[in-house]
Structures are given as C-alpha cells and as structure tokens.
C-alpha cells in the first residue's frame, strides 16, 4: 500500500520534502496515481483534458506543428510527453495525414505501464501507415533529433516544492506521519537549492515575499527542460498548461499558492489525503519556463492563451468541417460544447496558456 510505503520512508529518513511526497503519490511504480490502473481521464475519472473533449484541440495543434515538420523534411519527429489515453496522438496524426505532412516517427514518452497499454489499444486502430510510425520510449531522445516536442498538462504534474516565508527566511514544507493513519505537514529551514530558487523569484519581482506567504516553486525545472529538450537540434517545443506569468503567480493576495488535489472532478486543498487515488497539481510559472528554455538554448517563440492559440491555428475552419460532417444534431451540439470548453474565459480559454520554444 502506497501510504505504508511513504510512512516507511519517513520512519527511515525523517520528514520528507513535500516534493518527494508528491513524487511518490503520483509516480511510485505500481502504486502512484499515474502508475496504478485507476481511470484518470473523462467522466469516469478525476478530470478531463482538452484532447479528451474531442478532436478539435489536437487538429489545431497539428496545424500549428505542420509548418515546422514541413520545413524540416522527412526526418522530422514528434515527441509527446505523457499522452494520456492516446486521444491526442490519434487525432494529431489523423490531421497531419490529411494535411500531407507526416513525421518520420511519433514517439510517446509515457512512464505509466497502464496508460501505455491504453495508448497501444487506441493507436492500434489507426491506418497501418500511421500506426507504424508510433513508438514508445522510456526517456527523452539521447541522440540529436529535429522536429516537435509536445506536452499537454505535464508541467503541472511535476513534483512541486512548497515553501513559506518566516521572519524573512525561506522554509520548505515537509510531510510527517500524523500517527493516525494519515499525514501532516511541517515547515523546516530550506536548503540552499530551494532558498536560491525563492530568492530568484523575489529578485525578479523586485520585492521580498511577506511573512506567512506560502507557494510553490520548481527549482528542478531548468534541469528537466534540458533533459527533455537537450537533443532537439532544430524545431519547436510546445507546452500547454494552466498557469500564470510570474507577477500574477506570486501576487500578494495569493498567499497559499496554487496547489490543489483533483478527485472525481472536484478540486480541493486536502493534498495529503487519498494518497495515490487523487491527482495533485500546481499551476505553472510560465516565466520560469521561459527562463529554463533560454538556459537550454531555446528561444521564446510565443506565449498566449489557449483560446488565442486555437483561433490562430484554424479552430473556426476545423469546427466548420466537423460540424458539416456531423451525422446528428447531438453530435453538432457536442462540437459546440467542445468549442466552449476550449475557448471560454470561464472554462479553459484564458487559464490555459500555450508557450512555444524553438531552436
């Protein structure tokens, strides 16, 4: 049982950083949220991602990637981080085939054995020429490659470091065994790695964070970006996630950060409960992502809301085509609802951002 595994680690090593707790809760082999067989996506899961709503999102992304693939020629690849149920890859490859711009290889980096099997089943239904281009990889490409890297709702699931401020000093949130079958959190003085990351945020904001302020930071992000994009010699990396620029992320009135848990489509803040059975997620600091990309030798090509990105990449045309070919009023209604979910400010339209980095 995952909770027992975590308690044993605490017993052996003392309080563990929240980032380690989140790493185990999400990714412990065979036990973590993304490693076990529980349904995550859709009405029967805990949340719905844009590709699970229908094909419109993936078709627009395919249109955004097509010029890069076309320019790079027949050796261009696509690497997708995560991949969920395989819905995005299925619809993206189908659209690219219609556009006559195909990658030499479509590589899915998926750590979950359960999700890999779901992806294999879904993508096995593609025409043989498309299905034959799909491979699964265990780590980012180590050899030089060119093409496009795509990550939808991946950054928000990276293990977040939780910090707080006390008398001007940086503390890091740790997790302890509460002794009643559950877990509790305590704050301990931050190590230099975490403290330096928080001080960098303060310098960029131009002011210190107030005592009692609590939030998240990803000090490992520069190393993660280098790992996933280091081999990309020419092409684009496209990240889609919910988040803010730094000044919005660390607003003075957002005093408890952005970390939440998702369980059966309900967001709540009891992040230490239901270990391995609920999703843990924190919003993305897109300023930090841009900095990490620059450190890895990538150039910021663009940042906008999801609504702006989809409209700029043919959502109106894709919707019109799908609407015209829909075989029932119910199907046409679902397409209209899909557009609303993807673009309205009260849905995914403004909260989700799209950042393109290129080399």
C-alpha positions as CSV (number, residue, x, y, z in Angstrom):
1,X,0.0,0.0,0.0
2,X,1.4,3.4,-1.0
3,X,0.6,5.2,2.3
4,X,2.5,2.5,4.1
5,X,5.4,2.8,1.7
6,X,5.6,6.5,2.4
7,X,5.4,6.0,6.2
8,X,8.3,3.6,6.0
9,X,10.4,6.2,4.2
10,X,9.5,8.8,6.8
11,X,10.4,6.4,9.6
12,X,13.8,5.7,8.0
13,X,14.8,9.2,7.0
14,X,12.6,11.6,8.9
15,X,10.3,14.3,7.5
16,X,10.3,14.2,3.7
17,X,10.0,17.3,1.4
18,X,6.5,17.7,0.0
19,X,8.0,17.4,-3.5
20,X,9.2,13.9,-2.5
21,X,5.7,13.1,-1.1
22,X,4.1,14.3,-4.4
23,X,6.6,12.3,-6.5
24,X,5.7,9.1,-4.6
25,X,2.0,9.8,-4.6
26,X,2.0,10.4,-8.3
27,X,4.6,8.1,-9.7
28,X,5.7,5.3,-7.3
29,X,5.9,2.2,-9.5
30,X,2.7,0.2,-9.4
31,X,1.3,2.3,-6.6
32,X,1.2,6.0,-7.6
33,X,-1.7,7.8,-9.1
34,X,-0.3,7.7,-12.6
35,X,1.3,4.2,-12.2
36,X,-1.8,2.3,-11.0
37,X,-4.8,1.3,-13.0
38,X,-7.3,3.8,-11.8
39,X,-9.2,5.7,-14.5
40,X,-7.9,9.3,-14.6
41,X,-9.5,11.0,-17.6
42,X,-13.0,11.6,-18.7
43,X,-16.4,11.4,-16.9
44,X,-15.4,8.2,-15.0
45,X,-12.1,9.7,-13.8
46,X,-11.0,12.8,-11.9
47,X,-10.5,15.4,-14.6
48,X,-10.9,16.0,-18.4
49,X,-8.1,17.3,-20.6
50,X,-8.6,19.1,-23.8
51,X,-7.8,16.1,-26.1
52,X,-10.4,14.1,-24.3
53,X,-13.2,16.5,-25.1
54,X,-13.0,15.7,-28.8
55,X,-10.7,16.0,-31.8
56,X,-10.7,19.9,-32.3
57,X,-7.8,20.6,-29.9
58,X,-5.5,18.0,-31.5
59,X,-6.4,19.1,-35.0
60,X,-5.5,22.7,-34.3
61,X,-2.2,21.7,-32.6
62,X,-1.4,19.5,-35.7
63,X,-1.9,22.6,-37.9
64,X,0.5,24.6,-35.6
65,X,3.1,21.9,-35.9
66,X,2.7,21.2,-39.6
67,X,4.9,24.2,-40.9
68,X,7.8,23.1,-38.7
69,X,7.5,19.5,-39.8
70,X,7.3,20.5,-43.4
71,X,10.3,22.8,-43.2
72,X,12.4,20.1,-41.5
73,X,11.6,17.5,-44.1
74,X,11.2,13.7,-44.0
75,X,13.4,13.1,-40.9
76,X,11.3,15.3,-38.6
77,X,9.8,13.6,-35.5
78,X,7.2,14.4,-32.9
79,X,7.9,13.5,-29.2
80,X,4.8,13.7,-26.9
81,X,5.4,13.7,-23.2
82,X,2.7,11.8,-21.3
83,X,0.0,11.1,-23.8
84,X,-3.0,10.3,-21.6
85,X,-5.4,7.8,-23.3
86,X,-3.7,8.3,-26.7
87,X,-6.6,10.5,-27.9
88,X,-4.2,13.4,-28.8
89,X,-1.8,11.3,-30.8
90,X,-4.7,9.6,-32.7
91,X,-6.3,12.9,-33.7
92,X,-3.0,14.7,-34.3
93,X,-1.7,12.0,-36.7
94,X,-5.0,11.8,-38.5
95,X,-5.0,15.5,-39.1
96,X,-1.3,15.6,-40.2
97,X,-2.1,12.8,-42.7
98,X,-5.0,14.9,-44.1
99,X,-2.5,17.8,-44.4
100,X,0.0,15.5,-46.1
101,X,2.7,16.4,-43.5
102,X,3.8,13.3,-41.7
103,X,6.5,12.8,-39.1
104,X,9.0,10.1,-39.6
105,X,8.3,8.9,-36.1
106,X,5.8,9.7,-33.4
107,X,7.4,8.9,-30.0
108,X,5.4,8.7,-26.8
109,X,7.3,9.1,-23.5
110,X,4.8,7.5,-21.1
111,X,6.0,6.3,-17.7
112,X,2.7,4.6,-16.8
113,X,2.5,1.0,-17.9
114,X,-1.3,1.1,-17.6
115,X,-1.5,4.2,-19.8
116,X,0.9,2.7,-22.4
117,X,-1.5,-0.2,-22.9
118,X,-4.4,2.1,-23.3
119,X,-2.4,4.1,-25.8
120,X,-1.4,1.0,-27.7
121,X,-5.0,-0.1,-28.0
122,X,-6.2,3.3,-29.1
123,X,-3.4,3.9,-31.7
124,X,-3.6,0.4,-33.0
125,X,-6.9,1.5,-34.7
126,X,-5.0,3.9,-36.9
127,X,-4.4,3.0,-40.5
128,X,-1.2,0.9,-40.8
129,X,0.9,3.6,-42.3
130,X,0.1,5.9,-39.3
131,X,0.2,3.2,-36.6
132,X,3.6,2.1,-37.9
133,X,5.1,5.5,-37.1
134,X,4.2,5.3,-33.4
135,X,6.8,4.1,-30.8
136,X,7.1,4.2,-27.1
137,X,10.3,5.5,-25.4
138,X,11.5,5.3,-21.8
139,X,13.4,8.5,-21.7
140,X,13.9,11.6,-23.8
141,X,15.8,11.0,-27.1
142,X,19.5,10.9,-26.2
143,X,20.6,11.3,-29.9
144,X,20.3,14.5,-31.7
145,X,16.9,14.9,-33.4
146,X,14.7,17.5,-35.1
147,X,11.0,18.1,-35.1
148,X,8.5,19.0,-32.4
149,X,8.1,18.2,-28.7
150,X,4.5,18.5,-27.3
151,X,3.4,18.4,-23.7
152,X,-0.2,19.0,-22.6
153,X,-0.8,19.2,-18.8
154,X,2.6,17.8,-18.0
155,X,4.3,20.6,-16.2
156,X,1.5,20.9,-13.6
157,X,2.2,17.4,-12.5
158,X,5.9,17.8,-11.8
159,X,6.6,17.4,-8.1
160,X,6.3,20.9,-6.6
161,X,8.5,22.3,-3.9
162,X,6.3,24.1,-1.3
163,X,7.9,26.9,0.5
164,X,6.9,29.5,3.1
165,X,8.4,32.7,4.5
166,X,9.1,33.3,8.2
167,X,11.0,36.4,9.5
168,X,12.4,36.9,6.0
169,X,13.8,33.4,5.8
170,X,12.8,30.6,3.4
171,X,11.3,27.4,4.8
172,X,10.3,24.3,2.9
173,X,7.2,22.3,3.6
174,X,7.8,18.7,4.7
175,X,5.5,15.7,5.3
176,X,5.4,13.7,8.5
177,X,3.4,10.6,9.7
178,X,0.5,12.0,11.7
179,X,0.2,8.8,13.7
180,X,-3.5,8.4,12.9
181,X,-3.1,6.7,9.6
182,X,-2.7,10.0,7.8
183,X,-0.1,12.6,7.1
184,X,0.6,16.1,8.3
185,X,2.9,18.9,7.1
186,X,5.6,20.9,8.9
187,X,8.0,23.6,7.8
188,X,11.7,23.2,8.1
189,X,14.6,25.6,7.1
190,X,15.0,25.4,3.3
191,X,18.3,24.1,1.8
192,X,20.3,26.3,-0.5
193,X,18.8,24.8,-3.6
194,X,15.2,25.8,-2.6
195,X,16.2,29.1,-1.0
196,X,18.1,30.2,-4.0
197,X,15.1,29.5,-6.2
198,X,12.8,31.6,-4.0
199,X,15.3,34.4,-3.8
200,X,15.5,34.5,-7.6
201,X,11.7,34.9,-7.7
202,X,11.9,37.8,-5.2
203,X,14.7,39.5,-7.2
204,X,12.6,39.2,-10.4
205,X,9.5,40.6,-8.6
206,X,11.5,43.4,-7.2
207,X,10.4,42.8,-3.6
208,X,10.5,40.2,-0.8
209,X,7.6,37.9,-0.1
210,X,5.7,38.6,3.0
211,X,6.0,36.6,6.2
212,X,3.4,33.8,6.2
213,X,3.4,33.7,2.4
214,X,3.2,30.1,1.0
215,X,3.5,29.0,-2.6
216,X,5.3,26.6,-4.9
217,X,8.5,26.7,-7.0
218,X,10.2,24.2,-9.4
219,X,13.9,24.5,-8.8
220,X,14.4,21.4,-10.9
221,X,12.7,22.9,-14.0
222,X,15.9,24.1,-15.8
223,X,17.4,20.6,-15.5
224,X,14.1,19.0,-16.6
225,X,13.9,21.2,-19.7
226,X,17.5,20.4,-20.6
227,X,16.7,16.7,-20.2
228,X,13.6,16.7,-22.5
229,X,14.8,19.3,-25.0
230,X,18.6,18.9,-24.9
231,X,18.7,16.7,-28.0
232,X,16.3,18.9,-30.1
233,X,18.7,20.4,-32.6
234,X,16.1,22.1,-34.8
235,X,12.4,22.5,-34.2
236,X,9.8,23.5,-31.7
237,X,8.7,22.6,-28.1
238,X,5.1,23.3,-27.4
239,X,3.8,23.4,-23.8
240,X,0.1,23.7,-22.9
241,X,-0.9,24.1,-19.2
242,X,-2.8,26.2,-16.7
243,X,-0.7,28.9,-15.2
244,X,0.4,32.5,-15.0
245,X,3.3,34.8,-15.7
246,X,5.4,35.2,-12.5
247,X,4.0,38.5,-11.3
248,X,0.5,37.0,-11.5
249,X,1.6,33.7,-10.0
250,X,3.1,35.3,-6.9
251,X,0.5,38.0,-6.3
252,X,0.5,39.3,-2.7
253,X,-3.1,38.1,-2.2
254,X,-2.4,34.5,-3.4
255,X,-0.9,33.6,-0.1
256,X,-1.3,29.8,-0.1
257,X,-0.1,29.1,-3.6
258,X,-1.9,27.2,-6.3
259,X,-1.5,23.5,-5.3
260,X,-4.8,21.5,-5.4
261,X,-6.0,17.9,-5.5
262,X,-8.5,16.6,-8.0
263,X,-10.8,13.8,-7.1
264,X,-13.8,12.9,-9.2
265,X,-13.9,16.3,-10.9
266,X,-13.8,18.1,-7.6
267,X,-10.9,20.4,-6.7
268,X,-9.9,20.6,-3.0
269,X,-6.9,21.5,-0.9
270,X,-6.5,18.3,1.2
271,X,-3.5,17.3,-0.7
272,X,-2.3,14.7,1.9
273,X,-5.5,12.6,1.7
274,X,-6.3,9.7,-0.6
275,X,-2.7,9.0,-1.3
276,X,-2.3,7.6,-4.8
277,X,-6.1,7.9,-5.5
278,X,-6.2,11.7,-6.3
279,X,-4.4,13.9,-8.7
280,X,-2.0,16.5,-7.2
281,X,-1.3,19.6,-9.4
282,X,0.1,23.1,-9.2
283,X,-0.2,25.9,-11.7
284,X,2.8,26.7,-13.9
285,X,5.0,29.8,-13.6
286,X,5.4,30.5,-17.4
287,X,8.2,33.0,-16.6
288,X,10.2,30.2,-15.1
289,X,9.5,28.0,-18.1
290,X,10.8,30.7,-20.5
291,X,13.9,31.2,-18.3
292,X,14.5,27.4,-18.3
293,X,14.1,27.3,-22.1
294,X,16.6,30.1,-22.6
295,X,19.0,28.3,-20.3
296,X,18.7,25.2,-22.5
297,X,19.4,27.3,-25.6
298,X,15.8,27.7,-26.8
299,X,14.2,30.9,-27.9
300,X,10.7,32.0,-26.8
301,X,8.6,32.0,-30.0
302,X,5.3,32.8,-28.4
303,X,3.0,32.8,-25.4
304,X,-0.7,33.2,-25.4
305,X,-4.0,31.9,-24.1
306,X,-5.3,28.6,-25.3
307,X,-8.2,30.4,-26.9
308,X,-5.9,32.7,-28.8
309,X,-3.7,29.8,-29.9
310,X,-6.6,27.7,-31.2
311,X,-8.2,30.5,-33.1
312,X,-4.8,31.4,-34.7
313,X,-4.5,27.8,-35.8
314,X,-7.7,27.2,-37.6
315,X,-10.3,26.4,-34.9
316,X,-13.1,28.1,-36.9
317,X,-12.2,26.1,-40.0
318,X,-11.8,22.8,-38.1
319,X,-15.1,23.3,-36.3
320,X,-16.9,24.1,-39.6
321,X,-15.6,21.0,-41.2
322,X,-16.5,18.8,-38.2
323,X,-19.9,20.5,-37.9
324,X,-20.7,19.9,-41.6
325,X,-19.8,16.2,-41.4
326,X,-21.6,15.5,-38.1
327,X,-24.3,12.9,-38.6
328,X,-26.7,14.1,-35.9
329,X,-27.9,17.1,-34.0
330,X,-26.5,15.6,-30.9
331,X,-23.0,15.4,-32.5
332,X,-23.3,19.0,-33.6
333,X,-24.3,20.1,-30.1
334,X,-21.3,18.3,-28.7
335,X,-19.0,20.1,-31.1
336,X,-20.4,23.4,-30.0
337,X,-19.9,22.5,-26.3
338,X,-16.4,21.4,-27.1
339,X,-15.5,24.8,-28.5
340,X,-17.0,26.5,-25.5
341,X,-14.9,24.3,-23.1
342,X,-11.8,25.0,-25.0
343,X,-12.1,28.8,-25.5
344,X,-14.4,30.5,-23.0
345,X,-12.6,32.5,-20.3
346,X,-14.7,30.7,-17.6
347,X,-13.5,27.3,-18.9
348,X,-10.1,26.5,-20.4
349,X,-9.8,29.6,-22.7
350,X,-7.8,32.0,-20.5
351,X,-6.5,29.9,-17.6
352,X,-4.7,27.6,-20.0
353,X,-1.7,29.1,-21.8
354,X,0.4,27.8,-24.7
355,X,4.1,28.5,-24.8
356,X,6.3,27.8,-27.9
357,X,10.0,27.5,-27.6
358,X,12.2,26.9,-30.6
359,X,15.7,26.2,-31.7
